[in-house]
Amino acid sequence: MIYSTPYPPRDGIGNHVISISKRLVERGHEVMLVTRGSSLSGSRTEDENFKVIKTPFLPLYPFHISVQRRLFRKDFKRISDEFDIIHYHTPLVSSFGPTANGVTTFHSSSVHEANGVEGDLFFKKKFGQYYSRVFSRMYCKDLIKSSRKIIAVSDSLRGDLRSEFGADTQIDVVHNGVDTVQFDFKASAGRGDSYILYVGRLDGRKGLFNLIKAFKSIAASTDTKLVICGEGPIKEQLVSLCQQLSIDKRVTFTGFVDFKTLVSLYQNASIFISPSTYETGPITILEAMSCGTPVITTNVGMVSELIDGINGEVLANNEPRTISEACIALLMDENRRNVMSIEGRKTVESSFTWDNAVDSLLKIYKT
């Protein structure tokens, strides 16, 4: 498994890689993780599940991917023949050359992701669009040429990739999953103090400015609070906005939390909200549904394949008024929240577990 996010994982892609890797090991397969390190020397470690190589890394953006490939190419040639499958996970990875056993999972479309950055971050959006069109497309094309199988984490992403790289590109879909044992079910009734929960990176495509603007109206109409769990580059701007709107005493920024705390936050939330402008396979929505938390989200990524209006609510847009009206209505309707809680759990149990994902992967590996 070749990817480019921290180990141990603190993000969706890292969570995906570790979750499927552990289940492959449980089924008797050997897995090695290769990810980006934080120094020129790199490092190697091993736990009870797999070996981990952290490759040398030199932060020469936007050329860091090519530099990493050069630094690690010799080691890669030495280990590549040991494995039946070389499985890349985008973004920010580079192919180490065409192989008969190459597989690539696309976790996002860099072009569409850059277009989803909110207007409050104009310069970041423009830089992201330039970077994705000039550099990311180049690396993605290289991965497509080098892989015998291409995978997307949702049907919508498959469509995005075909529009970027050719309608005839053969792409399989393997959805993200959730561990329904770790993210245990708790019925929505009697959850205690009311709060709306967001979990994820604090970044420019997550709809968080609009969520905070919406919460101004929610706070005026209800006694609920807003809990924002995660870290990211726009945190200070979000905190400042809360202060400007005089809602800072009703909004809590938790930062990163440990696993036990995270599950408890999900289980006791009145509503889980995901107002993103761009996602592909949002794992946090699956985690919330697994815990029985009623979900409100925008229609992004695999949401149309996951939420049917009974097991969760899909917003028409992520404008503040739309968010606030939906949240207030659901907070006032305990019966609907209970139905969402039960039906959401049923949905993930039946179709969106990591075991489902590994079943699909093994079929792809063997063809």
C-alpha positions as a Markdown table, in Angstrom:
| # | Residue | x | y | z |
|---|---|---|---|---|
| 1 | Met | 0.0 | 0.0 | 0.0 |
| 2 | Ile | 1.6 | 3.3 | -1.2 |
| 3 | Tyr | 0.1 | 6.5 | 0.1 |
| 4 | Ser | 1.2 | 9.9 | 1.5 |
| 5 | Thr | -0.5 | 10.7 | 4.8 |
| 6 | Pro | 0.7 | 10.2 | 8.4 |
| 7 | Tyr | 1.1 | 6.9 | 10.1 |
| 8 | Pro | -0.6 | 6.3 | 12.6 |
| 9 | Pro | -3.5 | 7.8 | 10.6 |
| 10 | Arg | -5.2 | 11.1 | 11.4 |
| 11 | Asp | -7.2 | 11.5 | 8.2 |
| 12 | Gly | -9.7 | 9.7 | 6.0 |
| 13 | Ile | -7.2 | 8.3 | 3.5 |
| 14 | Gly | -5.0 | 7.0 | 6.2 |
| 15 | Asn | -8.0 | 5.5 | 7.9 |
| 16 | His | -9.0 | 3.8 | 4.7 |
| 17 | Val | -5.6 | 2.3 | 4.0 |
| 18 | Ile | -5.1 | 1.0 | 7.6 |
| 19 | Ser | -8.7 | -0.4 | 7.8 |
| 20 | Ile | -8.5 | -2.4 | 4.6 |
| 21 | Ser | -4.9 | -3.5 | 5.3 |
| 22 | Lys | -5.8 | -4.9 | 8.7 |
| 23 | Arg | -8.6 | -6.9 | 7.3 |
| 24 | Leu | -6.3 | -8.2 | 4.5 |
| 25 | Val | -3.9 | -9.4 | 7.2 |
| 26 | Glu | -6.7 | -11.0 | 9.1 |
| 27 | Arg | -7.5 | -13.0 | 6.0 |
| 28 | Gly | -3.9 | -14.3 | 5.7 |
| 29 | His | -2.3 | -11.7 | 3.4 |
| 30 | Glu | 1.0 | -9.9 | 4.0 |
| 31 | Val | 0.8 | -6.1 | 3.7 |
| 32 | Met | 3.5 | -3.5 | 3.7 |
| 33 | Leu | 2.7 | 0.2 | 4.1 |
| 34 | Val | 4.8 | 2.8 | 2.3 |
| 35 | Thr | 4.0 | 6.4 | 3.2 |
| 36 | Arg | 5.7 | 9.7 | 3.3 |
| 37 | Gly | 8.1 | 10.4 | 6.1 |
| 38 | Ser | 9.2 | 13.7 | 7.6 |
| 39 | Ser | 12.9 | 13.7 | 6.9 |
| 40 | Leu | 15.5 | 12.9 | 4.3 |
| 41 | Ser | 16.6 | 9.8 | 6.1 |
| 42 | Gly | 13.2 | 8.1 | 6.2 |
| 43 | Ser | 12.4 | 5.3 | 8.7 |
| 44 | Arg | 11.1 | 1.8 | 9.1 |
| 45 | Thr | 8.9 | 0.3 | 11.8 |
| 46 | Glu | 6.7 | -2.7 | 12.4 |
| 47 | Asp | 3.7 | -3.5 | 14.5 |
| 48 | Glu | 1.6 | -6.6 | 15.0 |
| 49 | Asn | -0.1 | -6.2 | 11.6 |
| 50 | Phe | 2.4 | -4.9 | 9.0 |
| 51 | Lys | 5.8 | -3.4 | 8.2 |
| 52 | Val | 5.8 | 0.4 | 7.6 |
| 53 | Ile | 8.3 | 2.3 | 5.5 |
| 54 | Lys | 8.3 | 6.1 | 5.8 |
| 55 | Thr | 10.1 | 7.3 | 2.7 |
| 56 | Pro | 12.6 | 10.2 | 2.6 |
| 57 | Phe | 10.8 | 13.5 | 2.0 |
| 58 | Leu | 11.9 | 16.9 | 0.9 |
| 59 | Pro | 9.2 | 19.6 | 1.0 |
| 60 | Leu | 9.9 | 21.2 | -2.4 |
| 61 | Tyr | 6.3 | 22.0 | -3.3 |
| 62 | Pro | 5.0 | 21.4 | -5.9 |
| 63 | Phe | 7.8 | 19.1 | -7.0 |
| 64 | His | 7.9 | 17.0 | -3.8 |
| 65 | Ile | 6.3 | 14.0 | -5.4 |
| 66 | Ser | 9.0 | 13.8 | -8.1 |
| 67 | Val | 11.7 | 14.2 | -5.5 |
| 68 | Gln | 10.2 | 11.5 | -3.3 |
| 69 | Arg | 10.0 | 9.2 | -6.3 |
| 70 | Arg | 13.7 | 9.7 | -7.0 |
| 71 | Leu | 14.7 | 9.2 | -3.4 |
| 72 | Phe | 12.7 | 6.0 | -3.0 |
| 73 | Arg | 13.1 | 4.5 | -6.4 |
| 74 | Lys | 16.0 | 2.2 | -5.5 |
| 75 | Asp | 14.3 | 0.8 | -2.4 |
| 76 | Phe | 11.1 | 0.4 | -4.4 |
| 77 | Lys | 12.8 | -1.8 | -7.1 |
| 78 | Arg | 14.2 | -4.0 | -4.3 |
| 79 | Ile | 10.8 | -4.7 | -2.7 |
| 80 | Ser | 8.4 | -4.5 | -5.6 |
| 81 | Asp | 9.0 | -8.1 | -6.8 |
| 82 | Glu | 8.1 | -9.4 | -3.3 |
| 83 | Phe | 4.4 | -8.5 | -3.7 |
| 84 | Asp | 1.5 | -9.7 | -5.8 |
| 85 | Ile | -0.1 | -6.2 | -5.7 |
| 86 | Ile | 1.3 | -2.7 | -5.7 |
| 87 | His | -1.7 | -0.6 | -4.5 |
| 88 | Tyr | -1.4 | 3.2 | -4.8 |
| 89 | His | -3.7 | 5.6 | -3.0 |
| 90 | Thr | -4.1 | 9.2 | -4.3 |
| 91 | Pro | -3.5 | 12.1 | -3.8 |
| 92 | Leu | 0.1 | 13.1 | -3.6 |
| 93 | Val | 1.7 | 9.8 | -4.7 |
| 94 | Ser | 3.7 | 9.1 | -7.8 |
| 95 | Ser | 3.9 | 5.9 | -9.8 |
| 96 | Phe | 7.3 | 4.1 | -9.6 |
| 97 | Gly | 6.8 | 2.9 | -13.2 |
| 98 | Pro | 4.4 | 0.5 | -15.1 |
| 99 | Thr | 3.9 | -2.9 | -13.4 |
| 100 | Ala | 1.6 | -5.8 | -14.2 |
| 101 | Asn | 0.5 | -5.8 | -10.6 |
| 102 | Gly | -0.3 | -2.0 | -10.2 |
| 103 | Val | -3.7 | -0.9 | -8.8 |
| 104 | Thr | -4.6 | 2.7 | -8.0 |
| 105 | Thr | -7.5 | 3.9 | -5.8 |
| 106 | Phe | -8.5 | 7.5 | -6.4 |
| 107 | His | -9.8 | 9.1 | -3.2 |
| 108 | Ser | -10.6 | 12.5 | -4.9 |
| 109 | Ser | -10.5 | 14.4 | -8.1 |
| 110 | Ser | -7.9 | 17.2 | -7.6 |
| 111 | Val | -9.5 | 19.5 | -10.2 |
| 112 | His | -13.1 | 19.1 | -8.7 |
| 113 | Glu | -11.7 | 19.4 | -5.2 |
| 114 | Ala | -10.0 | 22.7 | -5.9 |
| 115 | Asn | -13.2 | 24.0 | -7.5 |
| 116 | Gly | -15.0 | 23.2 | -4.2 |
| 117 | Val | -12.9 | 25.6 | -2.0 |
| 118 | Glu | -15.2 | 28.2 | -0.5 |
| 119 | Gly | -15.2 | 31.8 | -1.7 |
| 120 | Asp | -13.8 | 33.1 | 1.6 |
| 121 | Leu | -10.5 | 31.6 | 0.5 |
| 122 | Phe | -10.2 | 33.0 | -3.0 |
| 123 | Phe | -6.4 | 32.9 | -3.3 |
| 124 | Lys | -6.3 | 29.3 | -2.0 |
| 125 | Lys | -8.9 | 28.3 | -4.5 |
| 126 | Lys | -7.0 | 29.8 | -7.4 |
| 127 | Phe | -3.7 | 28.3 | -6.4 |
| 128 | Gly | -5.4 | 24.9 | -5.9 |
| 129 | Gln | -7.0 | 25.1 | -9.4 |
| 130 | Tyr | -3.6 | 26.0 | -11.0 |
| 131 | Tyr | -1.8 | 23.3 | -9.1 |
| 132 | Ser | -4.3 | 20.6 | -9.9 |
| 133 | Arg | -4.5 | 21.4 | -13.6 |
| 134 | Val | -0.8 | 21.6 | -14.1 |
| 135 | Phe | 0.8 | 19.1 | -11.6 |
| 136 | Ser | -1.9 | 16.8 | -10.2 |
| 137 | Arg | -3.2 | 15.8 | -13.5 |
| 138 | Met | 0.3 | 14.9 | -14.7 |
| 139 | Tyr | 0.8 | 12.6 | -11.7 |
| 140 | Cys | -2.7 | 11.1 | -12.0 |
| 141 | Lys | -2.2 | 10.4 | -15.7 |
| 142 | Asp | 1.0 | 8.6 | -14.9 |
| 143 | Leu | -0.7 | 6.4 | -12.3 |
| 144 | Ile | -3.5 | 5.5 | -14.7 |
| 145 | Lys | -0.9 | 4.5 | -17.3 |
| 146 | Ser | 1.0 | 2.5 | -14.8 |
| 147 | Ser | -1.9 | 0.6 | -13.3 |
| 148 | Arg | -3.8 | -2.4 | -14.6 |
| 149 | Lys | -6.8 | -1.5 | -12.4 |
| 150 | Ile | -8.3 | 1.9 | -11.4 |
| 151 | Ile | -10.7 | 2.2 | -8.4 |
| 152 | Ala | -12.8 | 5.1 | -7.3 |
| 153 | Val | -14.4 | 5.4 | -3.8 |
| 154 | Ser | -17.8 | 6.5 | -5.3 |
| 155 | Asp | -19.9 | 6.5 | -8.5 |
| 156 | Ser | -19.7 | 10.3 | -8.6 |
| 157 | Leu | -15.9 | 10.3 | -8.4 |
| 158 | Arg | -15.8 | 7.7 | -11.2 |
| 159 | Gly | -17.8 | 10.2 | -13.3 |
| 160 | Asp | -15.4 | 13.0 | -12.4 |
| 161 | Leu | -12.4 | 10.9 | -13.3 |
| 162 | Arg | -13.9 | 9.9 | -16.7 |
| 163 | Ser | -14.6 | 13.6 | -17.5 |
| 164 | Glu | -10.9 | 14.4 | -16.7 |
| 165 | Phe | -9.1 | 11.5 | -18.2 |
| 166 | Gly | -11.4 | 10.0 | -20.8 |
| 167 | Ala | -14.8 | 8.4 | -21.0 |
| 168 | Asp | -13.4 | 5.1 | -21.9 |
| 169 | Thr | -11.3 | 4.7 | -18.7 |
| 170 | Gln | -12.3 | 1.5 | -17.0 |
| 171 | Ile | -12.9 | 2.3 | -13.3 |
| 172 | Asp | -14.3 | 0.0 | -10.5 |
| 173 | Val | -16.0 | 1.4 | -7.5 |
| 174 | Val | -15.1 | 0.3 | -3.9 |
| 175 | His | -16.9 | 2.4 | -1.3 |
| 176 | Asn | -15.3 | 3.5 | 2.0 |
| 177 | Gly | -16.5 | 1.6 | 5.0 |
| 178 | Val | -16.8 | 1.7 | 8.8 |
| 179 | Asp | -16.1 | -0.6 | 11.7 |
| 180 | Thr | -19.5 | -1.2 | 13.1 |
| 181 | Val | -18.1 | -2.8 | 16.3 |
| 182 | Gln | -15.8 | 0.1 | 17.2 |
| 183 | Phe | -18.4 | 2.7 | 16.1 |
| 184 | Asp | -21.1 | 1.2 | 18.2 |
| 185 | Phe | -24.8 | 2.0 | 18.0 |
| 186 | Lys | -26.5 | 4.2 | 20.6 |
| 187 | Ala | -30.2 | 5.0 | 20.1 |
| 188 | Ser | -30.8 | 8.8 | 19.6 |
| 189 | Ala | -33.4 | 9.1 | 22.4 |
| 190 | Gly | -32.0 | 10.3 | 25.7 |
| 191 | Arg | -28.6 | 11.5 | 24.5 |
| 192 | Gly | -28.3 | 14.2 | 27.1 |
| 193 | Asp | -27.2 | 17.8 | 26.4 |
| 194 | Ser | -28.1 | 18.8 | 22.8 |
| 195 | Tyr | -25.3 | 19.5 | 20.4 |
| 196 | Ile | -24.7 | 19.5 | 16.7 |
| 197 | Leu | -21.4 | 17.7 | 15.7 |
| 198 | Tyr | -19.0 | 18.2 | 12.9 |
| 199 | Val | -16.0 | 15.9 | 12.6 |
| 200 | Gly | -13.2 | 16.4 | 10.0 |
| 201 | Arg | -10.5 | 18.6 | 8.7 |
| 202 | Leu | -10.9 | 22.3 | 9.1 |
| 203 | Asp | -10.4 | 23.1 | 5.4 |
| 204 | Gly | -11.7 | 25.3 | 2.7 |
| 205 | Arg | -14.1 | 22.9 | 1.1 |
| 206 | Lys | -15.9 | 21.7 | 4.2 |
| 207 | Gly | -18.6 | 24.4 | 4.3 |
| 208 | Leu | -17.6 | 25.4 | 7.8 |
| 209 | Phe | -18.0 | 29.2 | 7.3 |
| 210 | Asn | -21.6 | 28.6 | 6.2 |
| 211 | Leu | -22.2 | 26.2 | 9.1 |
| 212 | Ile | -21.0 | 28.8 | 11.7 |
| 213 | Lys | -23.2 | 31.5 | 10.0 |
| 214 | Ala | -26.1 | 29.1 | 10.1 |
| 215 | Phe | -25.5 | 28.3 | 13.8 |
| 216 | Lys | -26.1 | 32.0 | 14.6 |
| 217 | Ser | -29.8 | 31.3 | 13.7 |
| 218 | Ile | -29.8 | 27.9 | 15.3 |
| 219 | Ala | -28.5 | 29.3 | 18.6 |
| 220 | Ala | -31.2 | 32.0 | 18.6 |
| 221 | Ser | -34.0 | 29.4 | 18.2 |
| 222 | Thr | -32.7 | 26.5 | 20.3 |
| 223 | Asp | -30.5 | 25.7 | 23.3 |
| 224 | Thr | -28.3 | 23.4 | 21.3 |
| 225 | Lys | -24.5 | 23.8 | 21.0 |
| 226 | Leu | -22.1 | 23.3 | 18.1 |
| 227 | Val | -19.1 | 21.0 | 18.6 |
| 228 | Ile | -16.4 | 21.1 | 15.8 |
| 229 | Cys | -13.9 | 18.3 | 16.1 |
| 230 | Gly | -10.7 | 18.4 | 14.1 |
| 231 | Glu | -7.8 | 20.6 | 13.1 |
| 232 | Gly | -6.8 | 22.4 | 9.9 |
| 233 | Pro | -5.6 | 25.6 | 8.3 |
| 234 | Ile | -8.7 | 27.7 | 8.7 |
| 235 | Lys | -9.3 | 27.1 | 12.4 |
| 236 | Glu | -8.3 | 30.6 | 13.5 |
| 237 | Gln | -10.6 | 32.1 | 10.9 |
| 238 | Leu | -13.5 | 30.0 | 12.2 |
| 239 | Val | -12.8 | 30.9 | 15.8 |
| 240 | Ser | -12.7 | 34.6 | 14.8 |
| 241 | Leu | -16.0 | 34.3 | 12.9 |
| 242 | Cys | -17.7 | 32.8 | 16.0 |
| 243 | Gln | -16.5 | 35.8 | 18.0 |
| 244 | Gln | -17.7 | 38.2 | 15.4 |
| 245 | Leu | -21.2 | 36.6 | 15.5 |
| 246 | Ser | -21.2 | 36.5 | 19.4 |
| 247 | Ile | -21.7 | 32.7 | 19.4 |
| 248 | Asp | -18.3 | 31.7 | 20.6 |
| 249 | Lys | -19.7 | 30.6 | 24.0 |
| 250 | Arg | -21.9 | 28.1 | 22.3 |
| 251 | Val | -19.3 | 26.7 | 19.9 |
| 252 | Thr | -16.5 | 24.3 | 21.0 |
| 253 | Phe | -13.4 | 23.5 | 19.0 |
| 254 | Thr | -12.1 | 20.2 | 20.4 |
| 255 | Gly | -9.0 | 19.8 | 18.1 |
| 256 | Phe | -8.0 | 16.2 | 17.6 |
| 257 | Val | -9.4 | 13.8 | 20.2 |
| 258 | Asp | -8.6 | 10.2 | 21.1 |
| 259 | Phe | -10.7 | 7.4 | 19.7 |
| 260 | Lys | -12.8 | 6.8 | 22.8 |
| 261 | Thr | -13.7 | 10.5 | 23.0 |
| 262 | Leu | -14.6 | 10.5 | 19.3 |
| 263 | Val | -17.0 | 7.6 | 19.6 |
| 264 | Ser | -18.6 | 9.2 | 22.6 |
| 265 | Leu | -19.0 | 12.5 | 20.7 |
| 266 | Tyr | -20.8 | 10.7 | 17.8 |
| 267 | Gln | -23.0 | 8.7 | 20.1 |
| 268 | Asn | -24.2 | 11.6 | 22.2 |
| 269 | Ala | -24.7 | 14.2 | 19.4 |
| 270 | Ser | -28.3 | 15.2 | 18.5 |
| 271 | Ile | -27.2 | 15.7 | 14.9 |
| 272 | Phe | -24.1 | 15.1 | 12.8 |
| 273 | Ile | -23.6 | 17.8 | 10.1 |
| 274 | Ser | -21.4 | 17.6 | 7.0 |
| 275 | Pro | -22.0 | 20.7 | 4.9 |
| 276 | Ser | -19.1 | 20.2 | 2.5 |
| 277 | Thr | -18.9 | 21.6 | -1.0 |
| 278 | Tyr | -16.7 | 18.6 | -2.2 |
| 279 | Glu | -16.3 | 15.1 | -0.8 |
| 280 | Thr | -16.0 | 11.7 | -2.5 |
| 281 | Gly | -16.4 | 9.0 | 0.2 |
| 282 | Pro | -16.9 | 10.8 | 3.5 |
| 283 | Ile | -16.0 | 8.3 | 6.2 |
| 284 | Thr | -17.2 | 10.5 | 9.0 |
| 285 | Ile | -20.8 | 10.2 | 7.8 |
| 286 | Leu | -20.5 | 6.5 | 7.9 |
| 287 | Glu | -19.1 | 6.6 | 11.4 |
| 288 | Ala | -21.9 | 8.8 | 12.6 |
| 289 | Met | -24.6 | 6.6 | 11.0 |
| 290 | Ser | -22.9 | 3.5 | 12.6 |
| 291 | Cys | -23.2 | 5.2 | 16.0 |
| 292 | Gly | -26.9 | 5.9 | 15.4 |
| 293 | Thr | -26.4 | 9.7 | 15.0 |
| 294 | Pro | -29.0 | 11.4 | 12.7 |
| 295 | Val | -27.1 | 12.9 | 9.7 |
| 296 | Ile | -27.6 | 16.0 | 7.7 |
| 297 | Thr | -25.3 | 16.5 | 4.7 |
| 298 | Thr | -24.9 | 18.0 | 1.3 |
| 299 | Asn | -25.2 | 15.9 | -1.8 |
| 300 | Val | -21.5 | 15.2 | -2.4 |
| 301 | Gly | -19.5 | 12.1 | -3.3 |
| 302 | Met | -21.2 | 8.8 | -2.3 |
| 303 | Val | -24.0 | 10.6 | -0.4 |
| 304 | Ser | -26.5 | 9.8 | -3.2 |
| 305 | Glu | -25.5 | 6.1 | -3.0 |
| 306 | Leu | -25.8 | 6.2 | 0.8 |
| 307 | Ile | -28.6 | 8.4 | 2.1 |
| 308 | Asp | -32.2 | 8.0 | 0.9 |
| 309 | Gly | -34.1 | 10.7 | 3.0 |
| 310 | Ile | -35.2 | 8.2 | 5.6 |
| 311 | Asn | -31.8 | 7.2 | 7.0 |
| 312 | Gly | -30.5 | 10.8 | 6.8 |
| 313 | Glu | -31.3 | 14.2 | 5.2 |
| 314 | Val | -29.6 | 15.6 | 2.1 |
| 315 | Leu | -29.6 | 19.4 | 1.8 |
| 316 | Ala | -30.4 | 21.2 | -1.5 |
| 317 | Asn | -27.4 | 23.4 | -0.9 |
| 318 | Asn | -25.0 | 24.4 | 1.9 |
| 319 | Glu | -26.2 | 28.0 | 2.3 |
| 320 | Pro | -26.6 | 29.2 | 5.9 |
| 321 | Arg | -30.4 | 29.5 | 5.8 |
| 322 | Thr | -30.8 | 26.0 | 4.3 |
| 323 | Ile | -28.5 | 24.5 | 7.0 |
| 324 | Ser | -30.2 | 26.3 | 9.9 |
| 325 | Glu | -33.8 | 25.5 | 8.8 |
| 326 | Ala | -32.9 | 21.8 | 8.4 |
| 327 | Cys | -31.1 | 21.6 | 11.8 |
| 328 | Ile | -33.9 | 23.4 | 13.7 |
| 329 | Ala | -36.6 | 21.2 | 12.1 |
| 330 | Leu | -34.8 | 18.0 | 12.9 |
| 331 | Leu | -34.0 | 19.1 | 16.5 |
| 332 | Met | -37.7 | 19.6 | 17.0 |
| 333 | Asp | -38.7 | 16.2 | 15.6 |
| 334 | Glu | -37.5 | 13.5 | 18.0 |
| 335 | Asn | -39.5 | 10.8 | 16.2 |
| 336 | Arg | -37.7 | 11.5 | 12.9 |
| 337 | Arg | -34.3 | 11.5 | 14.6 |
| 338 | Asn | -35.1 | 8.1 | 16.1 |
| 339 | Val | -36.0 | 6.7 | 12.6 |
| 340 | Met | -32.8 | 8.2 | 11.1 |
| 341 | Ser | -30.8 | 6.6 | 13.9 |
| 342 | Ile | -32.1 | 3.1 | 13.4 |
| 343 | Glu | -32.2 | 3.2 | 9.5 |
| 344 | Gly | -28.7 | 4.8 | 9.3 |
| 345 | Arg | -27.2 | 1.9 | 11.3 |
| 346 | Lys | -29.0 | -0.7 | 9.2 |
| 347 | Thr | -27.6 | 0.9 | 6.0 |
| 348 | Val | -24.0 | 0.8 | 7.1 |
| 349 | Glu | -24.3 | -2.7 | 8.5 |
| 350 | Ser | -25.7 | -4.0 | 5.2 |
| 351 | Ser | -23.5 | -2.3 | 2.6 |
| 352 | Phe | -20.8 | 0.0 | 4.0 |
| 353 | Thr | -18.5 | -2.0 | 6.2 |
| 354 | Trp | -14.7 | -2.4 | 5.7 |
| 355 | Asp | -15.3 | -6.2 | 5.2 |
| 356 | Asn | -17.6 | -5.3 | 2.2 |
| 357 | Ala | -14.8 | -3.1 | 0.8 |
| 358 | Val | -12.2 | -5.9 | 1.2 |
| 359 | Asp | -14.5 | -8.4 | -0.5 |
| 360 | Ser | -14.7 | -6.1 | -3.5 |
| 361 | Leu | -10.9 | -5.4 | -3.5 |
| 362 | Leu | -10.0 | -9.1 | -3.5 |
| 363 | Lys | -12.2 | -9.7 | -6.5 |
| 364 | Ile | -10.4 | -6.8 | -8.3 |
| 365 | Tyr | -7.0 | -8.0 | -7.3 |
| 366 | Lys | -7.7 | -11.5 | -8.8 |
| 367 | Thr | -9.0 | -10.3 | -12.2 |
